[in-house]
Amino acid sequence: MTVTPENESTSHLLRGYVARSQVYLQNAYAFLEQNEVEKASEFLWGSMAQAVKAVAALKGVHLPSHAAVREYVSKLSKELGDPALFDAFREANSLHINFYESGLTPEIVLTSEETIRQAVGKLLGMIPREVLEQ
């Protein structure tokens, strides 16, 4: 993606999604170290959602709701032939619920963290480096 006046806004959004995904992942680690599993859960969800939004933005797709993010990652997972991507999203979604309902153990959140971290890495790896450097 080359930045032109028509897509400068999209490029800016994409870089913002990537940056937030990375920051949220780091925040999740920090809260896991403090045994704050509910907060870590929410940051893991946020990291996954922002990574999905980044890939969508790269393709010119706007995802305005949780449902839109879920539908997009389901479609993307099928297109890529990578069911683990949607599985990771479902885990992230269960962590999002954990923020409000609580109850997941640190061990469960840590197991999900690994799955989500790998999925976020795959998603962010789909963003060409030159797009992020523009």
Residue frames as a rotation matrix with the C-alpha (Angstrom) as fourth column:
MET 1
0.589 0.808 0.000 0.00
0.808 -0.589 0.000 0.00
0.000 0.000 -1.000 0.00
THR 2
-0.618 -0.718 0.320 1.48
0.722 -0.680 -0.129 3.32
0.310 0.151 0.939 -1.07
VAL 3
-0.157 0.566 -0.809 0.19
0.700 -0.514 -0.496 6.32
-0.697 -0.644 -0.315 0.82
THR 4
-0.690 0.115 0.715 -1.74
0.517 -0.612 0.598 8.69
0.506 0.782 0.363 -1.42
PRO 5
-0.831 0.411 0.374 -4.22
-0.532 -0.783 -0.322 11.41
0.160 -0.467 0.870 -0.41
GLU 6
0.056 0.933 -0.355 -7.05
-0.670 0.299 0.679 8.90
0.740 0.200 0.642 -0.94
ASN 7
0.558 0.183 -0.810 -5.68
0.249 0.893 0.373 6.29
0.792 -0.410 0.453 1.43
GLU 8
-0.486 -0.777 0.400 -3.65
-0.153 -0.375 -0.914 8.35
0.860 -0.506 0.063 3.89
SER 9
-0.022 0.579 0.815 -6.48
-0.970 -0.210 0.123 8.18
0.242 -0.788 0.566 6.42
THR 10
0.887 0.349 -0.303 -6.72
-0.312 0.936 0.165 4.39
0.341 -0.052 0.939 6.05
SER 11
0.153 -0.925 -0.347 -2.96
0.279 0.377 -0.883 4.04
0.948 0.038 0.316 6.43
HIS 12
-0.511 -0.277 0.814 -3.08
-0.589 -0.576 -0.566 6.16
0.626 -0.769 0.131 9.59
LEU 13
0.459 0.765 0.451 -5.89
-0.880 0.325 0.345 3.98
0.117 -0.555 0.823 11.00
LEU 14
0.770 -0.206 -0.604 -4.01
0.024 0.955 -0.295 0.80
0.638 0.213 0.740 10.13
ARG 15
-0.303 -0.953 0.021 -0.85
0.087 -0.049 -0.995 1.97
0.949 -0.300 0.098 11.91
GLY 16
-0.307 0.286 0.908 -2.97
-0.882 -0.443 -0.159 2.93
0.357 -0.850 0.388 14.93
TYR 17
0.782 0.621 -0.057 -4.54
-0.574 0.752 0.324 -0.53
0.244 -0.220 0.945 15.06
VAL 18
0.424 -0.714 -0.557 -1.12
0.287 0.690 -0.664 -2.17
0.859 0.122 0.498 14.87
ALA 19
-0.529 -0.669 0.522 0.33
-0.249 -0.466 -0.849 0.07
0.811 -0.579 0.080 17.57
ARG 20
0.031 0.617 0.786 -2.63
-0.983 -0.123 0.136 -0.51
0.181 -0.777 0.603 19.90
SER 21
0.835 0.246 -0.492 -2.50
-0.235 0.968 0.085 -4.26
0.498 0.044 0.866 19.33
GLN 22
0.023 -0.935 -0.355 1.15
0.330 0.342 -0.880 -4.31
0.944 -0.097 0.317 20.33
VAL 23
-0.599 -0.195 0.777 0.65
-0.547 -0.608 -0.575 -2.04
0.585 -0.769 0.257 23.36
TYR 24
0.408 0.833 0.373 -2.34
-0.880 0.249 0.405 -4.06
0.245 -0.494 0.835 24.54
LEU 25
0.671 -0.236 -0.703 -0.31
0.123 0.970 -0.209 -7.26
0.731 0.054 0.680 24.30
GLN 26
-0.462 -0.885 0.056 2.45
0.168 -0.150 -0.974 -5.70
0.871 -0.441 0.218 26.41
ASN 27
-0.336 0.432 0.837 -0.14
-0.860 -0.503 -0.086 -4.50
0.384 -0.749 0.541 28.92
ALA 28
0.729 0.607 -0.315 -1.53
-0.466 0.778 0.422 -8.04
0.501 -0.161 0.850 29.12
TYR 29
0.135 -0.770 -0.624 1.92
0.414 0.616 -0.671 -9.36
0.900 -0.168 0.402 30.04
ALA 30
-0.690 -0.423 0.588 2.30
-0.257 -0.616 -0.745 -6.70
0.677 -0.665 0.316 32.73
PHE 31
0.033 0.792 0.609 -1.07
-0.968 -0.125 0.216 -7.53
0.247 -0.597 0.763 34.29
LEU 32
0.703 0.133 -0.699 -0.39
-0.095 0.991 0.093 -11.28
0.705 0.001 0.709 34.11
GLU 33
-0.333 -0.912 -0.240 2.81
0.294 0.142 -0.945 -10.70
0.896 -0.385 0.220 36.07
GLN 34
-0.769 0.123 0.627 0.73
-0.565 -0.588 -0.578 -8.89
0.298 -0.799 0.522 38.70
ASN 35
-0.888 0.458 -0.053 -1.83
0.457 0.859 -0.233 -11.75
-0.061 -0.231 -0.971 38.71
GLU 36
-0.407 0.767 -0.497 -4.52
-0.400 -0.639 -0.658 -9.32
-0.822 -0.069 0.566 37.51
VAL 37
-0.755 -0.007 0.655 -6.16
0.427 0.753 0.500 -11.89
-0.497 0.658 -0.566 35.26
GLU 38
0.337 0.937 0.088 -9.31
0.722 -0.197 -0.664 -9.90
-0.605 0.287 -0.743 34.49
LYS 39
0.542 -0.197 -0.817 -7.33
-0.379 -0.925 -0.028 -6.90
-0.750 0.325 -0.576 33.25
ALA 40
-0.611 -0.791 0.043 -4.92
-0.374 0.336 0.864 -9.16
-0.698 0.512 -0.501 31.34
SER 41
-0.326 0.588 0.740 -7.95
0.692 0.682 -0.237 -10.86
-0.644 0.435 -0.629 29.78
GLU 42
0.690 0.663 -0.289 -9.33
0.332 -0.646 -0.688 -7.59
-0.643 0.379 -0.666 28.47
PHE 43
0.195 -0.696 -0.691 -5.98
-0.681 -0.603 0.415 -6.52
-0.705 0.390 -0.592 27.04
LEU 44
-0.724 -0.413 0.553 -5.57
0.051 0.767 0.639 -9.87
-0.688 0.491 -0.535 25.26
TRP 45
0.183 0.871 0.456 -9.02
0.791 0.145 -0.594 -9.42
-0.584 0.470 -0.662 23.73
GLY 46
0.729 0.121 -0.673 -8.12
-0.108 -0.952 -0.287 -5.88
-0.676 0.282 -0.681 22.70
SER 47
-0.308 -0.925 -0.222 -4.85
-0.511 -0.036 0.859 -6.96
-0.802 0.378 -0.462 21.12
MET 48
-0.615 0.146 0.775 -6.62
0.540 0.794 0.279 -9.58
-0.574 0.590 -0.567 19.03
ALA 49
0.463 0.884 0.071 -9.44
0.696 -0.313 -0.646 -7.24
-0.549 0.348 -0.760 17.99
GLN 50
0.532 -0.320 -0.784 -7.02
-0.391 -0.914 0.108 -4.48
-0.751 0.249 -0.611 16.99
ALA 51
-0.612 -0.773 0.169 -4.90
-0.242 0.386 0.890 -6.92
-0.753 0.504 -0.423 14.97
VAL 52
-0.257 0.618 0.743 -8.01
0.834 0.530 -0.153 -8.09
-0.488 0.581 -0.652 13.09
LYS 53
0.735 0.557 -0.387 -9.00
0.339 -0.796 -0.501 -4.48
-0.587 0.237 -0.774 12.45
ALA 54
-0.012 -0.826 -0.563 -5.50
-0.472 -0.492 0.732 -3.77
-0.882 0.274 -0.384 11.09
VAL 55
-0.772 -0.249 0.585 -5.77
0.303 0.665 0.682 -6.57
-0.559 0.704 -0.438 8.53
ALA 56
0.180 0.925 0.334 -9.24
0.893 -0.012 -0.449 -5.39
-0.412 0.379 -0.829 7.59
ALA 57
0.608 0.004 -0.794 -8.04
-0.059 -0.997 -0.050 -1.79
-0.792 0.077 -0.606 7.20
LEU 58
-0.520 -0.853 -0.042 -5.26
-0.198 0.073 0.977 -3.02
-0.831 0.516 -0.207 4.90
LYS 59
-0.751 0.314 0.580 -8.01
0.643 0.549 0.535 -4.39
-0.151 0.775 -0.614 2.67
GLY 60
-0.880 0.367 0.302 -10.15
-0.207 -0.868 0.452 -1.26
0.428 0.335 0.839 2.99
VAL 61
-0.028 0.878 -0.477 -12.70
0.418 0.444 0.792 -2.87
0.908 -0.177 -0.380 5.30
HIS 62
-0.540 -0.024 0.841 -14.09
-0.626 -0.656 -0.421 -1.00
0.562 -0.754 0.339 8.33
LEU 63
-0.327 0.391 -0.860 -15.18
0.520 0.835 0.182 -3.08
0.789 -0.388 -0.476 11.33
PRO 64
-0.355 0.208 0.911 -17.44
-0.430 -0.902 0.039 -0.93
0.830 -0.378 0.410 13.53
SER 65
0.444 0.617 0.650 -18.64
-0.875 0.140 0.464 -3.58
0.195 -0.774 0.602 16.00
HIS 66
-0.310 -0.489 0.815 -17.74
-0.682 0.712 0.167 -6.77
-0.662 -0.504 -0.554 17.86
ALA 67
0.482 0.587 0.651 -20.02
0.051 0.723 -0.689 -8.68
-0.875 0.365 0.318 15.50
ALA 68
0.920 -0.177 -0.349 -18.26
-0.387 -0.267 -0.883 -7.22
0.063 0.947 -0.314 12.46
VAL 69
-0.065 -0.986 0.154 -14.86
-0.997 0.069 0.017 -8.22
-0.028 -0.152 -0.988 13.89
ARG 70
-0.170 0.070 0.983 -16.12
-0.359 0.925 -0.128 -11.76
-0.918 -0.375 -0.132 14.58
GLU 71
0.798 0.538 0.270 -17.58
0.066 0.367 -0.928 -12.13
-0.599 0.758 0.258 11.09
TYR 72
0.703 -0.583 -0.407 -14.45
-0.685 -0.402 -0.607 -10.76
0.190 0.706 -0.683 9.46
VAL 73
-0.297 -0.872 0.389 -12.04
-0.924 0.366 0.115 -13.02
-0.242 -0.326 -0.914 11.35
SER 74
0.161 0.427 0.890 -14.28
-0.110 0.904 -0.413 -16.01
-0.981 -0.031 0.192 10.60
LYS 75
0.974 0.218 -0.067 -14.17
-0.067 -0.009 -0.998 -15.19
-0.218 0.976 0.006 6.89
LEU 76
0.392 -0.906 -0.159 -10.42
-0.896 -0.337 -0.289 -14.50
0.208 0.256 -0.944 6.99
SER 77
-0.196 -0.425 0.884 -9.77
-0.678 0.710 0.191 -17.78
-0.709 -0.561 -0.427 8.80
LYS 78
0.530 0.479 0.700 -11.65
0.178 0.744 -0.644 -19.67
-0.829 0.466 0.308 6.07
GLU 79
0.943 -0.192 -0.271 -9.91
-0.327 -0.391 -0.860 -17.76
0.059 0.900 -0.431 3.26
LEU 80
0.095 -0.991 0.089 -6.50
-0.982 -0.108 -0.156 -18.57
0.165 -0.073 -0.984 4.73
GLY 81
0.440 0.124 -0.889 -7.42
-0.132 0.989 0.072 -22.16
0.888 0.086 0.452 5.53
ASP 82
-0.683 -0.729 -0.045 -6.34
0.044 0.021 -0.999 -21.45
0.729 -0.684 0.018 9.10
PRO 83
0.345 0.914 -0.214 -9.02
0.292 0.113 0.950 -22.50
0.892 -0.391 -0.228 11.60
ALA 84
-0.122 -0.470 -0.874 -6.61
0.982 0.072 -0.176 -21.76
0.146 -0.880 0.452 14.47
LEU 85
-0.887 -0.191 0.419 -7.08
0.203 -0.979 -0.016 -18.07
0.414 0.071 0.908 13.73
PHE 86
-0.054 0.946 0.320 -10.80
-0.387 -0.315 0.867 -18.19
0.921 -0.077 0.383 14.49
ASP 87
0.412 0.122 -0.903 -10.17
0.645 0.661 0.384 -20.48
0.644 -0.740 0.193 17.47
ALA 88
-0.614 -0.705 -0.356 -7.82
0.770 -0.434 -0.468 -17.85
0.175 -0.562 0.809 18.89
PHE 89
-0.687 0.447 0.574 -10.46
-0.263 -0.888 0.376 -15.20
0.678 0.107 0.728 18.34
ARG 90
0.378 0.873 -0.309 -13.00
-0.005 0.336 0.942 -17.30
0.926 -0.354 0.132 20.25
GLU 91
0.060 -0.443 -0.894 -10.53
0.944 0.317 -0.094 -17.65
0.325 -0.838 0.438 23.12
ALA 92
-0.899 -0.393 0.192 -9.97
0.337 -0.902 -0.268 -13.91
0.279 -0.176 0.944 23.10
ASN 93
-0.265 0.890 0.372 -13.71
-0.338 -0.447 0.828 -13.38
0.903 0.094 0.419 23.17
SER 94
0.496 0.416 -0.763 -14.04
0.509 0.572 0.643 -15.65
0.703 -0.707 0.072 26.21
LEU 95
-0.435 -0.709 -0.555 -11.36
0.894 -0.264 -0.363 -13.56
0.111 -0.654 0.748 27.90
HIS 96
-0.760 0.264 0.593 -13.31
-0.092 -0.948 0.304 -10.42
0.643 0.176 0.745 27.06
ILE 97
0.356 0.926 -0.128 -16.26
-0.081 0.167 0.983 -11.94
0.931 -0.339 0.135 28.90
ASN 98
0.150 -0.389 -0.909 -13.93
0.877 0.476 -0.059 -12.82
0.456 -0.789 0.412 31.80
PHE 99
-0.809 -0.450 0.377 -13.25
0.275 -0.858 -0.434 -9.13
0.519 -0.247 0.818 32.32
TYR 100
-0.347 0.784 0.515 -16.91
-0.682 -0.588 0.435 -8.64
0.644 -0.200 0.739 33.24
GLU 101
0.655 0.703 -0.276 -17.80
-0.395 0.631 0.668 -12.02
0.644 -0.329 0.691 34.73
SER 102
-0.071 -0.815 0.575 -14.45
-0.996 0.026 -0.086 -13.04
0.055 -0.579 -0.813 36.23
GLY 103
0.689 0.410 0.598 -13.74
-0.566 0.820 0.090 -16.60
-0.453 -0.400 0.797 37.25
LEU 104
0.827 -0.454 -0.332 -11.05
0.006 0.597 -0.802 -17.80
0.563 0.661 0.496 34.86
THR 105
0.771 -0.610 -0.184 -7.93
0.391 0.224 0.893 -19.04
-0.504 -0.760 0.410 36.56
PRO 106
0.355 -0.738 -0.574 -4.49
-0.661 -0.632 0.404 -17.57
-0.661 0.236 -0.712 35.82
GLU 107
-0.500 -0.565 0.657 -3.55
0.004 0.756 0.654 -20.90
-0.866 0.329 -0.376 34.20
ILE 108
0.237 0.676 0.698 -6.44
0.809 0.261 -0.527 -20.69
-0.539 0.689 -0.485 31.74
VAL 109
0.908 0.089 -0.409 -5.60
-0.074 -0.927 -0.367 -17.09
-0.412 0.364 -0.835 30.87
LEU 110
-0.007 -0.991 -0.137 -1.92
-0.591 -0.106 0.800 -17.99
-0.806 0.087 -0.585 30.40
THR 111
-0.395 -0.062 0.917 -2.84
0.495 0.826 0.269 -20.83
-0.774 0.560 -0.296 28.03
SER 112
0.633 0.695 0.341 -5.09
0.696 -0.319 -0.643 -18.50
-0.338 0.645 -0.686 26.06
GLU 113
0.609 -0.465 -0.642 -2.38
-0.333 -0.885 0.325 -15.84
-0.720 0.016 -0.694 26.05
GLU 114
-0.451 -0.844 0.291 -0.05
-0.089 0.366 0.926 -18.09
-0.888 0.392 -0.240 24.10
THR 115
-0.183 0.491 0.851 -2.71
0.884 0.462 -0.077 -18.92
-0.431 0.738 -0.519 21.51
ILE 116
0.823 0.550 -0.143 -3.73
0.464 -0.796 -0.389 -15.28
-0.327 0.254 -0.910 21.14
ARG 117
0.278 -0.811 -0.515 -0.11
-0.339 -0.584 0.737 -14.05
-0.899 -0.030 -0.438 20.95
GLN 118
-0.599 -0.498 0.626 0.55
0.339 0.551 0.763 -16.45
-0.725 0.669 -0.162 18.08
ALA 119
0.164 0.756 0.634 -2.61
0.964 0.012 -0.264 -15.36
-0.208 0.654 -0.727 16.25
VAL 120
0.822 0.073 -0.565 -1.79
0.081 -0.997 -0.009 -11.68
-0.563 -0.038 -0.825 16.74
GLY 121
-0.185 -0.974 -0.130 1.68
-0.211 -0.090 0.973 -12.38
-0.960 0.207 -0.189 15.34
LYS 122
-0.454 0.106 0.885 0.16
0.773 0.541 0.331 -14.04
-0.444 0.834 -0.328 12.27
LEU 123
0.588 0.789 0.175 -2.25
0.784 -0.504 -0.362 -11.18
-0.197 0.350 -0.916 11.73
LEU 124
0.706 -0.360 -0.611 0.30
-0.198 -0.927 0.318 -8.41
-0.680 -0.103 -0.725 12.18
GLY 125
-0.363 -0.863 0.351 2.69
0.096 0.340 0.935 -10.38
-0.927 0.373 -0.041 9.99
MET 126
0.078 0.492 0.867 0.20
0.947 0.235 -0.218 -9.90
-0.311 0.839 -0.448 7.14
ILE 127
0.918 0.206 -0.338 0.84
0.146 -0.970 -0.193 -6.14
-0.367 0.128 -0.921 7.21
PRO 128
0.495 -0.782 0.379 3.68
0.691 0.091 -0.717 -5.26
0.526 0.617 0.585 4.83
ARG 129
0.001 -0.628 -0.778 6.55
0.932 -0.282 0.229 -3.59
-0.363 -0.725 0.585 6.66
GLU 130
-0.815 -0.367 0.447 6.61
0.540 -0.760 0.361 -0.71
0.207 0.536 0.818 4.18
VAL 131
0.122 0.927 0.356 3.02
0.412 -0.374 0.831 0.17
0.903 0.045 -0.428 5.10
LEU 132
0.695 0.140 -0.705 4.03
0.717 -0.069 0.693 0.56
0.049 -0.988 -0.148 8.74
GLU 133
-0.228 -0.903 -0.363 7.04
0.849 -0.367 0.381 2.69
-0.478 -0.222 0.850 7.86
GLN 134
-0.282 0.165 0.945 5.17
0.738 -0.593 0.324 5.21
0.614 0.788 0.045 5.71
